[in-house]
Amino acid sequence: MLPTPRKFTVMAGAAEGPTRLNAFDNALLEAGIGNLNLLRVSSILPPHAVETTPFQVEPGSLVPTAFGTITSEEPGAIISAAVAIGIGGPEEYGVIMEFSGHCSREEAEETVERMAREAFRTRQRKVERVIVRGVEHQVRSIGCAFAAVALWD
């Protein structure tokens, strides 16, 4: 088992690339997480985790990350990705939601915020605040939008 992260950083980026994988890699670089090994995780923020910027982790590190991403090869298409973190009381865990789609940044952000609030309702808990971060990209050739919550220590 990995140690429970004590810090988190919310980030987003969008970019073009000559291939789908290069577009994804470039979006990761734009978001500030491109030189790491992402371990995709589900959607729980550990209790007592503190939001921290800048994101400072050694290149090549394994970083648990909840993220939404979309890549498109349709020139002119608008793509967006967003994440939201629902946060309850100071001693409680939070809930992270991710979304991506063919929509505006605002639509993606509204969607993930609703999802985070619904996750709290389902758990019969009170949400104190919601952190939302999204990005929008108009595809030129091959584009990618990426939004994430990195969990680290």
C-alpha atoms as one frame of an Amber mdcrd trajectory, in Angstrom:
protein
   0.000   0.000   0.000   1.231   3.492  -0.835   1.364   6.128   1.900  -1.681
   8.376   2.156  -0.964  11.679   0.352  -0.997  14.825   2.491  -1.010  17.384
  -0.329  -2.982  17.944  -3.502  -2.675  20.221  -6.502  -5.432  21.039  -8.984
  -4.235  21.616 -12.549  -5.366  21.804 -16.148  -3.769  22.158 -19.567  -4.542
  21.839 -23.255  -2.319  21.422 -26.285  -1.892  20.196 -29.835   0.413  17.446
 -31.059   1.280  15.541 -34.228  -0.313  12.381 -32.774  -2.979  11.710 -30.134
  -0.327  10.589 -27.636   1.834  13.657 -28.314  -1.196  15.913 -27.846  -1.903
  14.206 -24.497   1.760  14.484 -23.446   1.826  18.173 -24.423  -1.358  18.829
 -22.413   0.293  17.158 -19.406   3.317  19.410 -19.844   1.032  22.465 -20.094
  -0.676  21.410 -16.854   2.681  20.997 -15.108   2.578  17.231 -14.649   4.202
  15.982 -17.863   7.455  14.603 -16.462   5.834  12.213 -13.999   4.339   8.733
 -14.011   0.640   9.141 -13.331  -1.161   6.445 -11.380  -4.812   6.970 -12.215
  -6.904   6.785  -9.071 -10.573   7.012  -8.267 -12.165   9.893  -6.557 -11.357
  10.308  -2.857  -9.312  13.158  -1.379  -7.637  11.978   1.851  -8.629  13.666
   5.127  -6.302  16.498   6.187  -4.878  16.894   2.646  -3.781  20.483   2.004
  -3.977  22.261  -1.357  -0.441  23.182  -2.369   1.034  25.097  -5.281   3.436
  25.016  -6.888   3.463  21.310  -7.610   6.978  20.127  -6.733   7.728  16.474
  -7.334  10.899  14.869  -8.668  10.687  13.906 -12.387   9.813  10.242 -12.839
   7.911  10.018  -9.548   4.786   7.873  -9.300   1.935  10.301  -8.587  -1.626
   9.229  -7.768  -3.827  11.387  -9.995  -7.560  11.684 -10.620  -8.069  13.180
 -14.068 -10.368  13.815 -16.970  -9.019  14.008 -20.493 -10.262  14.175 -24.060
  -8.402  14.064 -27.361  -9.881  14.993 -30.732  -8.758  14.971 -34.350 -11.717
  17.085 -35.520 -10.438  20.537 -36.588 -12.535  23.309 -35.084 -14.032  21.107
 -32.359 -14.292  22.568 -28.873 -13.163  20.105 -26.197 -12.951  20.600 -22.455
 -11.868  18.790 -19.313 -12.572  19.685 -15.691 -12.168  18.407 -12.154 -14.003
  19.310  -8.963 -13.242  18.508  -5.355 -16.046  18.516  -2.832 -14.691  19.258
   0.615 -16.571  18.680   3.857 -15.471  19.238   7.427 -11.786  19.532   8.403
 -11.558  15.932   9.646 -13.371  14.378   6.674 -12.279  12.998   3.325 -13.231
  14.827   0.131 -14.651  13.612  -3.159 -13.039  14.287  -6.550 -15.025  14.229
  -9.788 -13.660  14.360 -13.332 -15.336  15.171 -16.647 -14.374  15.682 -20.281
 -16.394  16.232 -23.408 -17.254  18.206 -26.525 -18.430  21.308 -24.671 -17.232
  24.633 -23.276 -15.045  24.958 -20.173 -17.999  26.491 -18.359 -20.230  23.492
 -19.182 -17.511  21.058 -18.065 -16.979  22.971 -14.815 -20.717  23.118 -14.088
 -20.985  19.376 -14.726 -18.186  18.372 -12.340 -19.416  20.729  -9.636 -22.882
  19.123  -9.823 -21.231  15.695  -9.692 -19.211  16.591  -6.572 -22.295  17.971
  -4.809 -24.264  14.848  -5.764 -21.477  12.606  -4.393 -21.863  14.366  -1.041
 -25.665  14.010  -1.144 -25.289  10.290  -1.864 -22.964   9.957   1.144 -25.407
  11.993   3.256 -22.713  14.538   4.038 -22.586  18.321   3.935 -20.252  19.933
   1.400 -18.445  22.993   2.781 -16.856  24.109  -0.486 -16.109  22.920  -4.007
 -12.855  23.589  -5.854 -13.288  23.524  -9.655 -10.686  23.755 -12.415 -11.234
  23.312 -16.138  -9.751  24.017 -19.520 -11.166  24.459 -23.023  -9.400  23.905
 -26.340 -10.328  24.492 -29.964  -8.730  21.734 -32.010  -6.498  22.790 -34.914
  -5.304  19.335 -35.958  -5.008  16.938 -32.998  -5.812  18.483 -29.630  -6.127
  17.366 -26.029  -7.694  18.887 -22.911  -6.632  17.576 -19.494  -7.647  18.463
 -15.923  -6.393  16.721 -12.794  -6.003  16.529  -9.071  -2.544  15.236  -8.194
  -2.193  13.659  -4.748   1.307  13.830  -3.331   3.518  14.249  -0.306
